[in-house]
Amino acid sequence: MLYNLLKKMEKNALEVASLAGHILLENGAEISRVEDTMERIASHYGVESQNFFVLSNGIFTTGQSGYAKVEFIPFKGAQLERVVAVNQVSRDISSGKYTLDEARDALLRVRSMKTKHWLSQVLGSAIGSAGFCVIFGGGLMDVAAAFVAGMLLWAFVVFVTAPYMSKTLGNIASGAIGTLLCVLFYKMGFGVSLGNMIVGSLIPLIPGVAFTNGIRDIAGEDYIAGTTRLLDAIMVFFCIAAGVIIVFMADALIEGQMLVVNGTEPDALMGKFPFQMLAAFVGTLGFSVLFGVPAKHYIQTAVVATIGWLVYIVLTKFAMMGIAPSTFIATIVVVLMARIFAVWFKTIETVFIITGIFPMIPGGGIFWTIFFLVSSRLRTALNTGFTAIEVVAAIVLGIMVVSALPNRLFHLRKRR
């Protein structure tokens, strides 16, 4: 009788821990946080011999009494508000505020939290597209075109690709729609640089959360999960580039010649220091909405990203440092601020790292590399690809350096 009771208690504790891990993983948490949260919850309820094995899209749970569960958990999209909420529930569990049943109910409430309203998402996409179009060098007309294209593109994502298409087909279709809008605007005279317009409008499709978490997993020596996430992100880039190429080929059939795009073309006015800082701040606000950041942290995430971009701009333009070393130092600044802000505002550093690093993620570089590769411009693709790889390596090293610092330096608890 006692054995059966203990077996049932272990089963219930592991199921609650698995539920927490499920919510975290499908909403954009890094592997280390998922494992740490599950172990903390199970341990609090007396399950000391638990065994959790977490991959980028699955969780394996086993118990001493023979309990075993395997879950396939596809990434649904970044909803960092749920990640923050699960983190708070796990804190409350550790402090003894919940029984097992109460903890399960609390986690189910988190799981049923509504995502950001579609109007907020569409506006966030438009603002993010305009801001990052400036960062990539777009002029005023390019920015205006990216704003409108980003808005219409995300409406297409919300109402068409998300509910009715597979991930692969959805990314191809979205890449094609965004490109088609930019080509139409360009031919109407609404925009100057087609390359700036395209990369600005398509930036909401860039898998920034998966890419950043893949880098963080590799930095945390979780190579399998990190590599899997990075490969998944690269496949998204391929799909987006395929959508772009489809539109270019269709236009060539109609017009008789292929459009030629050589990447982004920096605008003299928008490349100036004040506009770059404003663009980083405003663009990050837009993507904070898309990533599901809690509204109370919007300004804070924008501040972290802007300071990181400030450091990068100063080092590249004024200190004449290379792109990779500048990215390395700027990443260190962003991750340091993320850990400090996590203490000050009593939340998780993931909120600030993902949004703060986003301006430095070589999304544009990887996109153009794949675009040039697909369009058989191998030498250009090679040059762009090497630069993107250097930036990724710099980000990994920057995260590793700050992650190695002991928590006591930031006055964090032993476990977050």
Secondary structure, DSSP 8 states (H G I E B T S, - for coil): -HHHHHHHHHHHHHHHHHHHHHHHHHTT--HHHHHHHHHHHHHHTT--S-EEEEETTEEEEE-TTS-EEEEE-------HHHHHHHHHHHHHHHTT---HHHHHHHHHHHHT-----HHHHHHHHHHHHHHHHHHTT--HHHHHHHHHHHHHHHHHIIIIIHHHS-HHHHHHHHHHHHHHHHHHHHHTTS-S-HHHHHHHHHGGGS-HHHHHHHHHHHHTT-HHHHHHHHHHHHHHHHHHHHHHHHHHHHHHHHHSS-----S----TTTTSHHHHHHHHHHHHHHHHHHTT--GGGHHHHHHHHHHHHHHHHIIIIIS---HHHHHHHHHHHHHHHHHHHHHHTTS-THHHHHHHHGGGS-HHHHHHHHHHHHTT-HHHHHHHHHHHHHHHHHHHHHHHHHHTS-GGGGT--S--
